[in-house]
Amino acid sequence: MKEFITTLINNDYTIKHDPLNEEHDNIDEIKADMHDSGIELSERLRYIEINGHRCSIFLREELDQQFNEFRLYIVENKPLEVIEECSQQIKSAREQLGYYLQNEVRCFDDIGFTDIVRVKMDYCDETLEFLKGYGKQVIDKKPRFKIRPEANKRKHDILAYIHKDFKREGYIDCNLPDFKKVFTSDNPALIVWFKTYAHLSYFIKELSKEFIEDSRKPSKYEVALLYFINHETNKLFEVNRRRCDTLPGKVDKKFIDFTLSNSVGHYLNL
């Protein structure tokens, strides 16, 4: 799987020259032909490799096999993070190849180089189309938070209050609509969390007392891990124990308790 993506996104090219063997039977004819045509020897012998590939036919065969293995991996494992990351990488590679086609190809006037660029662009397009369709299926199957029926009528007020306090204290830095999507939308946004996982797990634990349902398979913590990103790694949290085993410090615990009391507690007791 990694080999396929690497082949697609690594598009550095190298200009090389074939050695001209002086003992070749037609060496004099080759040189005379180049002289009559006004072609420099170095230009006639020049070729271009992209990521070590010189022949578009061999490249297509290689990519075809790798693409089949890549699709099988995606279908069997349904890795949403991989789908999103690969899509972004391939889009960037596609833009770079498009630039080559518009600019570098004209400069080099090399048919082999052009063919390789087009082959890689074809596989970028085909892969993006596959990930677009399959990625949507995976996203649709992701578990979500479920708001308790008794809290549903005031969910927007409650989430707006939590968002305001959390943003002010540096827990999050997203807009209100994206924060609400984590709890209310069929297409949740990813939220960067600027505190530790201890803060996040405690927040989710307390939130499940009156606002979100306390699920088991998957647990409320497993659901949270799908939508909150660790600001230090810019990736989803990776933890050994998902439960709330470690409490945040006294000041932060008091702040979370106060925020939930003034939001969930307040609006549900009106």
PESUL-V597085 format. One record per residue. RES is the residue in one small letter. PHI is phi in whole degrees, -180 to 180 (* if undefined). OMEGA is omega in whole degrees, 0 to 359 (999 if undefined). Layout:
res:RES phi:PHI omega:OMEGA
res:RES phi:PHI omega:OMEGA
//
This chain:
res:m phi:* omega:180
res:k phi:-65 omega:181
res:e phi:-62 omega:180
res:f phi:-65 omega:181
res:i phi:-63 omega:179
res:t phi:-61 omega:179
res:t phi:-63 omega:181
res:l phi:-73 omega:191
res:i phi:-94 omega:178
res:n phi:-88 omega:186
res:n phi:-121 omega:175
res:d phi:-69 omega:180
res:y phi:-115 omega:180
res:t phi:-130 omega:177
res:i phi:-91 omega:180
res:k phi:-128 omega:180
res:h phi:-134 omega:175
res:d phi:-73 omega:175
res:p phi:-71 omega:178
res:l phi:-102 omega:183
res:n phi:-75 omega:182
res:e phi:-66 omega:180
res:e phi:-90 omega:179
res:h phi:-62 omega:185
res:d phi:-57 omega:186
res:n phi:-106 omega:186
res:i phi:-58 omega:181
res:d phi:-68 omega:179
res:e phi:-66 omega:179
res:i phi:-61 omega:182
res:k phi:-66 omega:180
res:a phi:-65 omega:179
res:d phi:-63 omega:179
res:m phi:-68 omega:180
res:h phi:-67 omega:180
res:d phi:-66 omega:182
res:s phi:-85 omega:181
res:g phi:74 omega:181
res:i phi:-98 omega:177
res:e phi:-69 omega:180
res:l phi:-58 omega:182
res:s phi:-64 omega:180
res:e phi:-71 omega:180
res:r phi:-66 omega:184
res:l phi:-93 omega:183
res:r phi:-76 omega:170
res:y phi:-146 omega:185
res:i phi:-125 omega:175
res:e phi:-109 omega:172
res:i phi:-112 omega:180
res:n phi:53 omega:177
res:g phi:83 omega:182
res:h phi:-104 omega:180
res:r phi:-117 omega:185
res:c phi:-110 omega:181
res:s phi:-67 omega:180
res:i phi:-67 omega:178
res:f phi:-65 omega:179
res:l phi:-63 omega:180
res:r phi:-63 omega:178
res:e phi:-63 omega:180
res:e phi:-65 omega:181
res:l phi:-66 omega:181
res:d phi:-63 omega:179
res:q phi:-67 omega:180
res:q phi:-65 omega:180
res:f phi:-65 omega:178
res:n phi:-63 omega:178
res:e phi:-67 omega:179
res:f phi:-64 omega:180
res:r phi:-62 omega:179
res:l phi:-63 omega:179
res:y phi:-63 omega:181
res:i phi:-64 omega:182
res:v phi:-64 omega:184
res:e phi:-79 omega:187
res:n phi:-106 omega:179
res:k phi:50 omega:183
res:p phi:-84 omega:184
res:l phi:-59 omega:180
res:e phi:-61 omega:180
res:v phi:-65 omega:180
res:i phi:-60 omega:182
res:e phi:-67 omega:181
res:e phi:-66 omega:180
res:c phi:-63 omega:180
res:s phi:-60 omega:180
res:q phi:-66 omega:180
res:q phi:-64 omega:182
res:i phi:-71 omega:176
res:k phi:-61 omega:179
res:s phi:-65 omega:178
res:a phi:-64 omega:179
res:r phi:-62 omega:178
res:e phi:-65 omega:179
res:q phi:-64 omega:179
res:l phi:-65 omega:177
res:g phi:-62 omega:177
res:y phi:-64 omega:177
res:y phi:-56 omega:184
res:l phi:-64 omega:182
res:q phi:-84 omega:188
res:n phi:-123 omega:186
res:e phi:-64 omega:182
res:v phi:-59 omega:180
res:r phi:-66 omega:182
res:c phi:-70 omega:186
res:f phi:-88 omega:182
res:d phi:50 omega:184
res:d phi:-118 omega:183
res:i phi:-63 omega:180
res:g phi:-61 omega:178
res:f phi:-62 omega:179
res:t phi:-60 omega:182
res:d phi:-64 omega:179
res:i phi:-65 omega:179
res:v phi:-60 omega:181
res:r phi:-67 omega:178
res:v phi:-62 omega:181
res:k phi:-66 omega:177
res:m phi:-64 omega:178
res:d phi:-60 omega:181
res:y phi:-74 omega:173
res:c phi:-62 omega:181
res:d phi:-63 omega:182
res:e phi:-66 omega:180
res:t phi:-68 omega:179
res:l phi:-63 omega:178
res:e phi:-65 omega:177
res:f phi:-64 omega:182
res:l phi:-67 omega:179
res:k phi:-62 omega:180
res:g phi:-72 omega:183
res:y phi:-76 omega:178
res:g phi:-60 omega:179
res:k phi:-64 omega:179
res:q phi:-62 omega:181
res:v phi:-66 omega:180
res:i phi:-61 omega:181
res:d phi:-63 omega:183
res:k phi:-92 omega:181
res:k phi:-66 omega:177
res:p phi:-67 omega:182
res:r phi:-134 omega:173
res:f phi:-70 omega:174
res:k phi:-120 omega:181
res:i phi:-82 omega:180
res:r phi:-63 omega:182
res:p phi:-54 omega:182
res:e phi:-70 omega:180
res:a phi:-101 omega:189
res:n phi:-63 omega:183
res:k phi:-66 omega:183
res:r phi:-109 omega:185
res:k phi:-60 omega:182
res:h phi:-70 omega:177
res:d phi:-66 omega:181
res:i phi:-64 omega:182
res:l phi:-68 omega:178
res:a phi:-65 omega:180
res:y phi:-68 omega:180
res:i phi:-61 omega:180
res:h phi:-60 omega:181
res:k phi:-61 omega:181
res:d phi:-69 omega:182
res:f phi:-66 omega:179
res:k phi:-71 omega:179
res:r phi:-63 omega:183
res:e phi:-92 omega:175
res:g phi:81 omega:176
res:y phi:-79 omega:181
res:i phi:-138 omega:177
res:d phi:-142 omega:181
res:c phi:-96 omega:176
res:n phi:-83 omega:184
res:l phi:-64 omega:180
res:p phi:-57 omega:179
res:d phi:-67 omega:178
res:f phi:-64 omega:179
res:k phi:-64 omega:183
res:k phi:-60 omega:180
res:v phi:-58 omega:186
res:f phi:-107 omega:189
res:t phi:-125 omega:190
res:s phi:-103 omega:173
res:d phi:-79 omega:178
res:n phi:-130 omega:187
res:p phi:-64 omega:175
res:a phi:-88 omega:174
res:l phi:-94 omega:185
res:i phi:-115 omega:175
res:v phi:-79 omega:182
res:w phi:-106 omega:187
res:f phi:-95 omega:175
res:k phi:-113 omega:182
res:t phi:-84 omega:177
res:y phi:-68 omega:177
res:a phi:-59 omega:177
res:h phi:-64 omega:182
res:l phi:-65 omega:182
res:s phi:-65 omega:178
res:y phi:-68 omega:177
res:f phi:-59 omega:180
res:i phi:-67 omega:179
res:k phi:-60 omega:181
res:e phi:-71 omega:180
res:l phi:-66 omega:183
res:s phi:-77 omega:181
res:k phi:-71 omega:182
res:e phi:-137 omega:189
res:f phi:-106 omega:178
res:i phi:-104 omega:180
res:e phi:-73 omega:183
res:d phi:-91 omega:184
res:s phi:-83 omega:180
res:r phi:-118 omega:181
res:k phi:-127 omega:357
res:p phi:-78 omega:179
res:s phi:-74 omega:179
res:k phi:-62 omega:178
res:y phi:-73 omega:177
res:e phi:-63 omega:177
res:v phi:-65 omega:180
res:a phi:-60 omega:181
res:l phi:-68 omega:179
res:l phi:-84 omega:190
res:y phi:-125 omega:181
res:f phi:-110 omega:184
res:i phi:-101 omega:176
res:n phi:-72 omega:185
res:h phi:-65 omega:182
res:e phi:-75 omega:182
res:t phi:-107 omega:185
res:n phi:59 omega:176
res:k phi:-134 omega:176
res:l phi:-61 omega:181
res:f phi:-60 omega:172
res:e phi:-118 omega:184
res:v phi:-130 omega:178
res:n phi:-80 omega:179
res:r phi:-122 omega:185
res:r phi:-84 omega:184
res:r phi:-66 omega:178
res:c phi:-83 omega:181
res:d phi:-95 omega:181
res:t phi:-121 omega:180
res:l phi:-86 omega:173
res:p phi:-68 omega:178
res:g phi:-61 omega:185
res:k phi:-58 omega:182
res:v phi:-64 omega:181
res:d phi:-70 omega:178
res:k phi:-63 omega:179
res:k phi:-64 omega:179
res:f phi:-64 omega:180
res:i phi:-62 omega:179
res:d phi:-61 omega:181
res:f phi:-65 omega:180
res:t phi:-62 omega:181
res:l phi:-70 omega:177
res:s phi:-67 omega:182
res:n phi:-83 omega:178
res:s phi:-110 omega:180
res:v phi:-62 omega:182
res:g phi:-60 omega:183
res:h phi:-68 omega:187
res:y phi:-71 omega:180
res:l phi:-81 omega:180
res:n phi:-110 omega:177
res:l phi:-73 omega:999
//
